[in-house]
Every structure is written in C-alpha cells, then in structure tokens.
Amino acid sequence: MTNRTSLLVDIQIACNDAHIPSAREIESWVRRAVSGSGMTFAGETELSVRLVDTDEIRSLNREYRRKDRVTNVLSFRAAAIKGLPADVAQVLGDIVICAAVVNNEAAEQGKAIDDHWAHMLVHGTLHLLGYDHETDDDAAEMEDIETRILTENGVADPYRESR
C-alpha cells in the first residue's frame, strides 16, 4: 500500500466462541494481506470482517452459493462504482468467518489456532482483492501469495501437507 491509502477495517463480532482473535489481530492480518498482495489504492479504502456462528454462515452459503452447509470463510466482493468522488471510500467488500468452523478445523488439522485464523483472514482478504481458486493455476497463484504473507509473518505454510 502507498502512504496515501487509508484502510478502514470494520469488525463485527456476532458469535460467542471461546477463541476468536482480537480486533487488533484481525485488522493486522487484513492489513498484511492487502500489503502483501502488492495492490495499492489511491485513497480511503474499507472492508468489513464479520465473525459469525454456524447458523449464519450456513444461511449465507445457502443463499449466495447455493451450498446448504457450513463453511469457514465467505468473501463478498463489492462492485466498483464508476464516478465515485475521490473523497468517498472505496469499499472492497465483506469477509464472513465462522468462528466454530475455524476453531474446529485448527484442532482437526493439528494447526495452531491463531495461525489458522491468520490464514482465514488472509484468504478472505485476497478474495476481496480479486484472487480465487477456481482453476489449478489460480489456486496455485493464490496459495503462493497466502503462503508468502503468512510465512513472512511467522506462520507455517498452511498448504505444506498438500504440496
């Protein structure tokens, strides 16, 4: 990011799970993902991160992806608005993370819970920046960026078992 960019991260906690990152940790990982992506923005930019329970993530997944099941993270990329005045924040979109799923995955996969949270926050942010994993090439590119951002910040490669 350039010095001209101001990133606003709106954090909403809509669940009561025992282990969720602090607002400062959430914002820090979002900022690391944006910075590590190499993308820059000309002015004020904002996004939202909402931590939810299994009912809410399942409902969103069913409504927007036609998949009637819980998932760990969903990203809803905002569409660009042409002609938006320069003094109005550019909205990247919303990241929705299911705390229970992330916490359970960390335990099942033998990963440090804070590391798995970092991965989900980086993953969700990269989706808002236009990365995806629909094709093998796209998945490899996104995974490489995720791994670089995470490992540069002291988190083990989340894909080490699948490579």
N, C-alpha and C positions, 0 to 999 in steps of 0.2 A: 504494500500500500504506500501511497505517497503521503507526504506530510499534509497535503491539502484535504485528505479524506478524514471524515469523522464517521466512525462506525458505531451505531447505536444498536445495542442488543437488548430487546425486551424479553424478560424471562418470566414465565408463568408457571407456578407450581400448582398442579391440580391433582395431586395424589399424596398419599401419606406413607410412602415407603420408608423403611428404616435407613436405607443408604441411597442418598442422592447427592450429587456434587453441590457445593455452594454456588451461589450466583456468581461469585468472583471466578471460580474454576470454570463454570460454563462459559462465561464471557471470554476468559483467557483462551480456551480451546477454540472457540469460534474465531477469535482474532488470529490465532496461529494458523488456522485453516485458510482464512482469507489471505493472510500474508504469504503463507507457503504456496498458495496456488499461483502466485505471480500476477494475479489480476489487480488492477488499480481502478479506482473510481474517482471521478473529478470532484465530487462534493460529498455532502452528507448522504450516508447510506445506512439503511436499517434492516433488521430482520428480527423475527421472534423465535424463541425456543420455548416450547410448552412441554412440561413433563406431566404425563397422564397415567391413568390406570388402564387395566386390560379392557374394560368395557368401552372406554372412549377410543382407544386405538383400534379395536376391532370394528367399531361403528364407522370410523373414518376409513379404514381399509376396505370395508364392505361398500361404502358409499362411493368412494373415489377410485378404487382399484378393482372393484367387483370381486374381492377376495375376502370371504367370510371367515377370517381367522385373525388372531393377534399377530403382531409383528414388532420388531424392535424400534424401528425408526421410519418415519414418513417425512418426505420433504415436499412442500408445495411452493413451487417457484412462481413468483409474481411475474406477470407480463409487463413488458416495458410500456411506458406511457409516452407516446410521442408528444412533443411540445410542452413537456413538463418544465415549469420555470426552474432556473438553476438554483434558486434558494429553497426548493422543496426537496426533501429527502427522497432518494431513490430507494424503493422497497425491493429487497431481494426475495422475500417470501417468508414462509414459516417452516420450522422444523418441529416435529412432534415426536417425542420419545416416550416409550412405555417403560417406566422405571422397573416394574416387576419383571418384564421380559429381559431387560439388560442385566439386572442383578442375577436372575436365574441362569442366563447364558454364561455369564462370567464364572459362576460356580461349576456349571456343567462342563465348560471348556478348560477349566483349571487356570483361568486368567485372573490377574489382579483386577478387582472390581473397578478401581479408579482408572486403570488402563483401558478397560473395556468401555467405560463411559467416555473417555477421551476419544477412542476410536469412533463411537457412535456420533459424537458431536462433530468430529472432523468429517466423517462420511456424510452426514446430513448437510453440513455446510457446503461441501463440494457439489452435492446435488443442486443446491440453490445457485451455484456458480456455473451450472451447465454440464457438469460431468455426469456420466451414467455408466451402467454396466450391462447394457442391452446386448452388446456384441462382445466377443472374446477380446478384440483389440481395445474396445472402450473400457472393458473391465480391467485389462492389464494396465492401461494408462491410469485409470482412477486408483487402482490398488498401489501402483508405484508412487503416486503423489501422496496417498494416505500414509504409506509406509515411511516415506521420506519425512513427512511432517511429524509423524509420531516418533520415529527413532531419533530425529534431531532434538526431540524434547524428552528423551529418556524413557520412551515406551517401546517395548519389544514389538517386533514385526507381527502384526495380528494375523498375517497370512502364512507364516513360516511353515505351518503343517501342510498347507495345500500347495506349496511351491515345489 
